[in-house]
């Protein structure tokens, strides 16, 4: 009888209530061998789970893979350092982002606004909306996506896709969002698309407080940065598009 078969029998009898030490002694399997075999089997299962997640989400790093391992169907609470070790062992490195284009232009003469959400406790829907812009690479050129998210619910309140990076992009996204909801505070970076007279007038018309991250401080718009990153990693980076409506 092989050690693997012995371990299976030990596991079966131990599950039925027999003392582990006694079953190991009867079958001639040391407890250290039993635990070593168990750990080896567990390592193989974790490796398979990590490979499965990396295959589904090739842009995920160790932090997000660790989080994904805790969800069904894997449901494994694994230390992030162990995941990092496995990624190195399995040669599963996160691909570098492709070079893109700049979407934030803070060099303008429009008024700037203070950051109203720094250290703010957000505890209700539509208390704070955050906004950001990203690009989507096409076979030739780019299109631009403006997104607006409610921080408390993580619901996307408004969005707009255009071929031009101009003020209409953000105004149309805001119009969509305000059709059904209204925030107490609107927070964004200091990009010109969020500072134009048309955009600010639309916010004031709906009695929305205006908040902006400081120039050169993307972490102050972290909620929006994260939702944009999720869109890019879980959809855009995994697809190639020949037009805004259809992947290749």
MITORDO-932562 format. One record per residue (C-alpha): residue number from 1; residue in one letter; x, z, y. Coordinates in steps of 0.1 Angstrom, whole numbers, plus 5000, padded with zeros to 4 digits. Layout:
{NUM; 'A'; {X; Z; Y}}
...
This chain:
{1; 'X'; {5000; 5000; 5000}}
{2; 'X'; {5014; 4990; 5033}}
{3; 'X'; {5018; 5014; 5063}}
{4; 'X'; {4991; 4994; 5081}}
{5; 'X'; {4966; 4999; 5052}}
{6; 'X'; {4975; 5036; 5051}}
{7; 'X'; {4969; 5040; 5088}}
{8; 'X'; {4935; 5023; 5084}}
{9; 'X'; {4926; 5048; 5057}}
{10; 'X'; {4938; 5077; 5077}}
{11; 'X'; {4917; 5066; 5107}}
{12; 'X'; {4887; 5062; 5085}}
{13; 'X'; {4889; 5096; 5068}}
{14; 'X'; {4899; 5114; 5100}}
{15; 'X'; {4867; 5099; 5116}}
{16; 'X'; {4847; 5114; 5088}}
{17; 'X'; {4860; 5149; 5097}}
{18; 'X'; {4890; 5153; 5073}}
{19; 'X'; {4921; 5169; 5089}}
{20; 'X'; {4946; 5144; 5101}}
{21; 'X'; {4976; 5162; 5087}}
{22; 'X'; {4961; 5166; 5052}}
{23; 'X'; {4951; 5129; 5050}}
{24; 'X'; {4985; 5118; 5061}}
{25; 'X'; {5002; 5140; 5035}}
{26; 'X'; {4980; 5128; 5007}}
{27; 'X'; {4986; 5091; 5016}}
{28; 'X'; {5023; 5096; 5021}}
{29; 'X'; {5023; 5086; 5058}}
{30; 'X'; {5040; 5108; 5084}}
{31; 'X'; {5020; 5117; 5115}}
{32; 'X'; {5047; 5102; 5137}}
{33; 'X'; {5044; 5069; 5118}}
{34; 'X'; {5006; 5070; 5123}}
{35; 'X'; {5009; 5076; 5160}}
{36; 'X'; {5036; 5049; 5164}}
{37; 'X'; {5014; 5024; 5146}}
{38; 'X'; {4984; 5033; 5168}}
{39; 'X'; {5004; 5029; 5199}}
{40; 'X'; {5018; 4995; 5187}}
{41; 'X'; {4982; 4983; 5180}}
{42; 'X'; {4970; 4995; 5214}}
{43; 'X'; {4999; 4977; 5231}}
{44; 'X'; {4989; 4945; 5214}}
{45; 'X'; {4953; 4949; 5225}}
{46; 'X'; {4963; 4956; 5261}}
{47; 'X'; {4986; 4926; 5261}}
{48; 'X'; {4957; 4904; 5249}}
{49; 'X'; {4935; 4918; 5276}}
{50; 'X'; {4961; 4913; 5304}}
{51; 'X'; {4967; 4877; 5292}}
{52; 'X'; {4929; 4871; 5292}}
{53; 'X'; {4925; 4883; 5328}}
{54; 'X'; {4955; 4865; 5340}}
{55; 'X'; {4941; 4833; 5325}}
{56; 'X'; {4908; 4837; 5342}}
{57; 'X'; {4922; 4848; 5375}}
{58; 'X'; {4957; 4833; 5378}}
{59; 'X'; {4961; 4845; 5414}}
{60; 'X'; {4956; 4882; 5406}}
{61; 'X'; {4985; 4906; 5410}}
{62; 'X'; {4990; 4939; 5391}}
{63; 'X'; {4966; 4959; 5413}}
{64; 'X'; {4937; 4936; 5407}}
{65; 'X'; {4944; 4931; 5370}}
{66; 'X'; {4945; 4969; 5366}}
{67; 'X'; {4911; 4972; 5383}}
{68; 'X'; {4897; 4943; 5362}}
{69; 'X'; {4909; 4960; 5330}}
{70; 'X'; {4885; 4989; 5337}}
{71; 'X'; {4855; 4965; 5337}}
{72; 'X'; {4836; 4952; 5307}}
{73; 'X'; {4845; 4937; 5282}}
{74; 'X'; {4879; 4955; 5283}}
{75; 'X'; {4870; 4989; 5297}}
{76; 'X'; {4906; 5002; 5295}}
{77; 'X'; {4920; 5027; 5319}}
{78; 'X'; {4956; 5016; 5322}}
{79; 'X'; {4983; 5028; 5345}}
{80; 'X'; {4993; 5001; 5371}}
{81; 'X'; {5030; 5005; 5363}}
{82; 'X'; {5022; 4996; 5327}}
{83; 'X'; {5004; 4965; 5338}}
{84; 'X'; {5034; 4956; 5360}}
{85; 'X'; {5057; 4960; 5330}}
{86; 'X'; {5035; 4938; 5308}}
{87; 'X'; {5033; 4911; 5335}}
{88; 'X'; {5071; 4910; 5336}}
{89; 'X'; {5073; 4910; 5298}}
{90; 'X'; {5047; 4883; 5294}}
{91; 'X'; {5062; 4862; 5323}}
{92; 'X'; {5029; 4862; 5341}}
{93; 'X'; {5039; 4861; 5377}}
{94; 'X'; {5015; 4856; 5406}}
{95; 'X'; {5018; 4820; 5421}}
{96; 'X'; {5028; 4817; 5457}}
{97; 'X'; {5002; 4806; 5481}}
{98; 'X'; {5004; 4771; 5493}}
{99; 'X'; {5015; 4764; 5528}}
{100; 'X'; {4984; 4761; 5551}}
{101; 'X'; {4975; 4760; 5587}}
{102; 'X'; {4971; 4785; 5614}}
{103; 'X'; {4935; 4795; 5623}}
{104; 'X'; {4940; 4823; 5649}}
{105; 'X'; {4950; 4814; 5685}}
{106; 'X'; {4951; 4845; 5707}}
{107; 'X'; {4968; 4828; 5736}}
{108; 'X'; {4938; 4823; 5759}}
{109; 'X'; {4925; 4836; 5792}}
{110; 'X'; {4892; 4851; 5780}}
{111; 'X'; {4886; 4889; 5782}}
{112; 'X'; {4899; 4912; 5754}}
{113; 'X'; {4879; 4941; 5739}}
{114; 'X'; {4890; 4974; 5725}}
{115; 'X'; {4889; 4982; 5688}}
{116; 'X'; {4858; 5003; 5683}}
{117; 'X'; {4860; 5006; 5645}}
{118; 'X'; {4894; 5022; 5641}}
{119; 'X'; {4888; 5055; 5623}}
{120; 'X'; {4851; 5049; 5625}}
{121; 'X'; {4831; 5063; 5595}}
{122; 'X'; {4808; 5034; 5584}}
{123; 'X'; {4778; 5049; 5566}}
{124; 'X'; {4749; 5025; 5570}}
{125; 'X'; {4740; 4988; 5567}}
{126; 'X'; {4745; 4966; 5598}}
{127; 'X'; {4766; 4993; 5616}}
{128; 'X'; {4796; 4970; 5616}}
{129; 'X'; {4800; 4933; 5610}}
{130; 'X'; {4835; 4917; 5606}}
{131; 'X'; {4844; 4881; 5611}}
{132; 'X'; {4872; 4858; 5602}}
{133; 'X'; {4881; 4822; 5598}}
{134; 'X'; {4900; 4804; 5570}}
{135; 'X'; {4909; 4769; 5561}}
{136; 'X'; {4901; 4750; 5529}}
{137; 'X'; {4925; 4722; 5519}}
{138; 'X'; {4910; 4688; 5511}}
{139; 'X'; {4927; 4659; 5495}}
{140; 'X'; {4934; 4647; 5531}}
{141; 'X'; {4933; 4674; 5558}}
{142; 'X'; {4914; 4706; 5560}}
{143; 'X'; {4879; 4720; 5567}}
{144; 'X'; {4874; 4754; 5583}}
{145; 'X'; {4852; 4783; 5571}}
{146; 'X'; {4839; 4811; 5593}}
{147; 'X'; {4825; 4841; 5575}}
{148; 'X'; {4807; 4872; 5587}}
{149; 'X'; {4803; 4903; 5565}}
{150; 'X'; {4785; 4936; 5567}}
{151; 'X'; {4811; 4962; 5560}}
{152; 'X'; {4788; 4988; 5544}}
{153; 'X'; {4770; 4965; 5519}}
{154; 'X'; {4797; 4938; 5517}}
{155; 'X'; {4769; 4913; 5521}}
{156; 'X'; {4778; 4880; 5538}}
{157; 'X'; {4755; 4878; 5568}}
{158; 'X'; {4765; 4844; 5580}}
{159; 'X'; {4789; 4815; 5575}}
{160; 'X'; {4796; 4780; 5587}}
{161; 'X'; {4818; 4751; 5575}}
{162; 'X'; {4831; 4725; 5599}}
{163; 'X'; {4859; 4699; 5600}}
{164; 'X'; {4870; 4711; 5635}}
{165; 'X'; {4884; 4745; 5644}}
{166; 'X'; {4864; 4751; 5676}}
{167; 'X'; {4840; 4775; 5692}}
{168; 'X'; {4810; 4758; 5675}}
{169; 'X'; {4822; 4770; 5641}}
{170; 'X'; {4819; 4807; 5649}}
{171; 'X'; {4788; 4803; 5671}}
{172; 'X'; {4769; 4786; 5643}}
{173; 'X'; {4779; 4812; 5618}}
{174; 'X'; {4768; 4840; 5642}}
{175; 'X'; {4735; 4822; 5648}}
{176; 'X'; {4728; 4821; 5611}}
{177; 'X'; {4736; 4858; 5607}}
{178; 'X'; {4715; 4869; 5637}}
{179; 'X'; {4684; 4851; 5623}}
{180; 'X'; {4677; 4879; 5599}}
{181; 'X'; {4699; 4908; 5609}}
{182; 'X'; {4716; 4924; 5639}}
{183; 'X'; {4747; 4946; 5639}}
{184; 'X'; {4755; 4975; 5661}}
{185; 'X'; {4792; 4964; 5664}}
{186; 'X'; {4808; 4930; 5659}}
{187; 'X'; {4845; 4932; 5650}}
{188; 'X'; {4870; 4903; 5649}}
{189; 'X'; {4905; 4894; 5658}}
{190; 'X'; {4913; 4881; 5693}}
{191; 'X'; {4912; 4845; 5683}}
{192; 'X'; {4898; 4821; 5710}}
{193; 'X'; {4868; 4812; 5688}}
{194; 'X'; {4856; 4849; 5691}}
{195; 'X'; {4863; 4852; 5728}}
{196; 'X'; {4846; 4822; 5743}}
{197; 'X'; {4818; 4827; 5768}}
{198; 'X'; {4792; 4812; 5745}}
{199; 'X'; {4801; 4836; 5716}}
{200; 'X'; {4803; 4867; 5738}}
{201; 'X'; {4770; 4858; 5755}}
{202; 'X'; {4752; 4854; 5722}}
{203; 'X'; {4764; 4889; 5711}}
{204; 'X'; {4754; 4904; 5744}}
{205; 'X'; {4720; 4887; 5743}}
{206; 'X'; {4714; 4907; 5710}}
{207; 'X'; {4728; 4939; 5725}}
{208; 'X'; {4757; 4940; 5701}}
{209; 'X'; {4789; 4959; 5710}}
{210; 'X'; {4821; 4939; 5709}}
{211; 'X'; {4852; 4951; 5691}}
{212; 'X'; {4885; 4933; 5685}}
{213; 'X'; {4917; 4941; 5666}}
{214; 'X'; {4949; 4943; 5687}}
{215; 'X'; {4970; 4911; 5689}}
{216; 'X'; {4994; 4908; 5660}}
{217; 'X'; {4977; 4936; 5640}}
{218; 'X'; {4958; 4919; 5611}}
{219; 'X'; {4954; 4952; 5594}}
{220; 'X'; {4929; 4962; 5621}}
{221; 'X'; {4906; 4935; 5608}}
{222; 'X'; {4914; 4944; 5572}}
{223; 'X'; {4878; 4942; 5559}}
{224; 'X'; {4875; 4906; 5569}}
{225; 'X'; {4910; 4898; 5557}}
{226; 'X'; {4901; 4911; 5522}}
{227; 'X'; {4869; 4891; 5519}}
{228; 'X'; {4887; 4860; 5530}}
{229; 'X'; {4914; 4867; 5504}}
{230; 'X'; {4888; 4871; 5477}}
{231; 'X'; {4872; 4838; 5486}}
{232; 'X'; {4906; 4820; 5486}}
{233; 'X'; {4918; 4836; 5453}}
{234; 'X'; {4886; 4834; 5433}}
{235; 'X'; {4874; 4800; 5444}}
{236; 'X'; {4895; 4780; 5468}}
{237; 'X'; {4929; 4783; 5451}}
{238; 'X'; {4913; 4775; 5417}}
{239; 'X'; {4898; 4742; 5429}}
{240; 'X'; {4908; 4709; 5445}}
{241; 'X'; {4884; 4693; 5469}}
{242; 'X'; {4880; 4657; 5480}}
{243; 'X'; {4852; 4667; 5504}}
{244; 'X'; {4836; 4699; 5516}}
{245; 'X'; {4808; 4698; 5491}}
{246; 'X'; {4825; 4687; 5458}}
{247; 'X'; {4856; 4699; 5440}}
{248; 'X'; {4877; 4672; 5423}}
